[in-house]
Amino acid sequence: MPETTKKKTTSKTTAKKGTNGKVGRPKNTTSRRKAAEPEPEFIRSEVIIIISFAAAAILFLSNFHLCGVVGDFLRSLQLGIFGGIGYVAPVLMFAGTCFYISNRGNPRATFKLAAVILALISLCGLGELLFGTRLGAGGKIMDIYVTAAASGKGGGLIGGLLAEGLISIIGTVGAYLVILVLIIISAVCITEKSFVNLVKSGSGKAYHHAKENMDIQREIHAERKEERRRIREEQKLRGVNLDATKLEAPEEYDYDMEDEAAYSAEAEEDIDVHARRLAAVSAVEVTENRKNAAPEVRPNPADIFRGSIFPKPGEAEAAAEERKRGENMGAAGAFQTAAQAVDADLPHVYSASEDSVPFDADDAVPFVTEDLWESTAHLRSAESDAGAFDESDDYGTSETLFVKKETKTLEEMEVAREELYPTDEDDKGVNYSDTFSIPEEPKRVVTASGKVIETDTEALQKKVEKKKAEKAEKEKEEAGDLSVVQEIKQKEEVVKKEYVFPPVTLLKKGKSSGPFSDKEYRETAIKLQQTLQNFGVGVTVTNISCGPSVTRYELHPEQGVKVSRIVGLADDIKLSLAAADIRIEAPIPGKSAVGIEVPNKENNMVYLRDILEAEEFKNHASRIAFAVGKDIGGQVVVTDIGKMPHLLIAGATGSGKSVCINTLIMSIIYKADPEDVKLIMVDPKVVELSVYNGIPHLLLPVVTDPKKASGALNWAVAEMDDRYKKFAQYNVRDLKGYNAKVENIKDIEDENRPKKMPQIIIIIDELADLMMVAPGEVEDSVCRLAQLARAAGIHLVIATQRPSVNVITGLIKANVPSRIAFAVSSGVDSRTIIDMNGAEKLLGKGDMLFYPSGCPKPVRVQGAFVSDTEVSAVVDFLTEQGMTANYNPEVENQIASAPAAGDAKGGGNDRDEYFVQAGKFIIEKDKASIGMLQRMFKIGFNRAARIMDQLAEAGVVGEEEGTKPRKVLMSAEEFEELLEQGY
Ligand SMILES: Nc1ncnc2c1ncn2[C@@H]1O[C@H](COP(=O)(O)OP(=O)(O)OP(=O)(O)O)[C@@H](O)[C@H]1O
């Protein structure tokens, strides 16, 4: 009985509490309590952190015997449990506590904390394996604790348990492996960085390093080749018949190995050099026999190394033949052939070469030994006597003659090359006249093959001098030009800073939308069905697509239901759903359903960053991809401006046009290099696009003056014509073809080489302002560009808030096939933009009907949003990186010098060409109105006003009278008279 009473009392109290808490208490008390609620939680966290800090400090200091008896006990406890890790355990514990408290409730933080604990345990295990004392047979686990507590070594009790356990199961090596794996796993979990990628990037770097080395090798190889070619040419100048001296190393063999793979080429090269040098050594002997016949002709050092001069008569031919036979043998064959040529003289040296196939660059080195040098000493001395080989020359020493195996590093290779070819001071040229004396009198020169050539020395001397003078003059000229060229180049270099794409982190990321409320959509669908049913229209809702700002319900009408009946019930549906506005798409293109678009209760913004990060944008092939927004199904919409090829954006003020243009420009900034895409921005509103001034994509500063704008359009027309001429010249059809062709041109040098052309996008924010100033001209330019510029890679993006027919004229409309309609006030405006109703039902704030060319019907899209702050951040990033605009002065000048719009036909102070007609018209109508002139002659306000002033000056009309029209002061006859007088 007492128990029952107690229960009752409890329940009563609970009930009371509930009542008091929720309803009974006055409102202000509740709100005060709500405000006070976070306090206990906050205080608790603070207290825990402070206490854990104090505990950690005591534990830490204990490790260093700073906390008395208790401290000593704590020390032995920590070291006994964690071993060496015990020294840092208090710090880790404190950090862990703080981390846990600040991330309470976050499962990811808990997971990370677990990973840290795992790492701690694994480290203890590793410490024990490395520094701990092993338990022998019969050893107790507590022995580890005692040892660790005393010495602080190893991994303590935890490490001991882990290490001993693992060793007993999988042995010591296994234990190491498992513990390392555990450490790596915990590191991956803590850092969330991929270990595999780390290894990959490491090996990638090694690969790149090797590749770079290979490239350098290749360059050196090319340099050598060039050097030899030059030396050969110089030799020709000296009058030595190379045809006759090329017997040992004919050109096609020696120098025409253009296409070999770099490494094998290098190997062949080395082998080749050895072979030729050896042949040279043998040639020395031969030369001795000829000494009397041609005493003055000394071999070019380079030729000695090539082994091309003075082979034994007949031997060279044999070698050439041999080589022909063994052409496919590659370097090894070459080496053998050369070796065979001297084999008879040096059998003891070359015996090693017999088993040298397959041949290898490294293998080649030992063949040319110091022994060989010693053994050929007699030959050299003979040659040196003959004056054909001088040891004192820097090319003749044993160190330089042989390429040693040690000359492997790049610098050493370079040094060796310098030594081998001392004449290689490219800039100075090869000065043979200093090295070799040219005979005073005509001489008979005997070439290697035994040919006798009569050389006219004087002529030769003159030739050399002439060549030298020519060269000096050329150098002088070049030096003169150089400063200018350098200046230009420097400028170009400054400008050609590599474009760094701004990081997407500069943009705001959208929050993930709340969970899809299935129930709510179902209810709306049922309501829809019910409403239509009430009017006798049977439909079934077949699909619901939920977009960022509207949801589309797809209805399938029953047999015999007319689509027009559903459309006619739009207002009733609106009423029953209590929706601000609905749009009916009847039928949905490509579906046998009618779509009813109902605005969402909550409008989810589509942030530009979300679209830029989407695969659709990232993987889009076009450089001028435009991140439009998300469609009704929440799918990312990305389009190619190049395919549009021109775009008209129209909508009432505040509907989102400027934001749309910003997203378009930002898409280009994030996708295209300024080398490939250039922008021209026309912003008569001044404030909208000026923020972009300075970005590298701009071809000229943002044009804010409407008069200059028509100049910019005229420039674009001229550029388009120019491009077409170039296309015709290169026989291509469009920009893509032209750029591809230009890229493949190889035979034209850099300066004259035609440059690749960028795509140009002309963005006009407010066409109406331009059309006011110079309607005729602007319309003409826009139409010309729109008709023809697609293939030339010039695209127009035109925005206007006045979708009236005198701004978006029929001509412009016909030539700008892609449209974006934002919210407009009437169906008439909607029809002006997209030739159908619908835009008047849009919700504003980026809600658009996107109607690209080739699409049968417009698609409803919620435009991406980018704020002015984000735009500024991106522009600042580009300018801070030094990527500023390199405005084209040519374009600027052209635009500045273009006649101001409106003046084009009028001309300065002169009488306007419409003066006479305007005078007659005004007299005839007896009404002097500027607007009337504008309409009649299809001219801008400025021009019409100027004509009126001229008429007033001539006395045809009176002075201005405020808002009243001017008086007409002349009759038709009087005006005729005036004209006859030559006015
Ligand atoms: N895609 C969008 N998502 C969300 N809000 C948007 C979006 N586009 C525009 N808005 C909102 O609408 C406002 C007006 O946009 P915007 O300045 O682009 O209009 P506009 O059509 O250019 O107007 P005007 O013709 O007067 O310059 C913006 O400040 C912004 O708050």
The ligand as an ORCA input file, in Angstrom:
! r2SCAN-3c Opt
* xyz 0 1
  N      21.455     32.659    -58.670
  C      21.033     33.345    -57.635
  N      20.770     32.716    -56.482
  C      20.332     33.416    -55.427
  N      20.107     34.733    -55.419
  C      20.353     35.400    -56.520
  C      20.829     34.750    -57.689
  N      20.982     35.662    -58.656
  C      20.625     36.838    -58.113
  N      20.240     36.690    -56.849
  C      19.793     37.751    -55.952
  O      19.164     38.767    -56.705
  C      19.809     39.991    -56.493
  C      19.839     40.795    -57.779
  O      20.622     40.139    -58.710
  P      21.347     40.918    -59.896
  O      22.061     42.090    -59.378
  O      22.097     39.944    -60.661
  O      20.127     41.417    -60.704
  P      20.120     42.119    -62.111
  O      19.145     41.395    -62.919
  O      21.469     42.253    -62.629
  O      19.583     43.538    -61.748
  P      19.895     44.879    -62.521
  O      19.403     44.696    -63.892
  O      19.160     45.900    -61.757
  O      21.368     45.059    -62.421
  C      21.173     39.655    -55.983
  O      21.666     40.638    -55.138
  C      20.961     38.373    -55.249
  O      20.635     38.590    -53.926
*
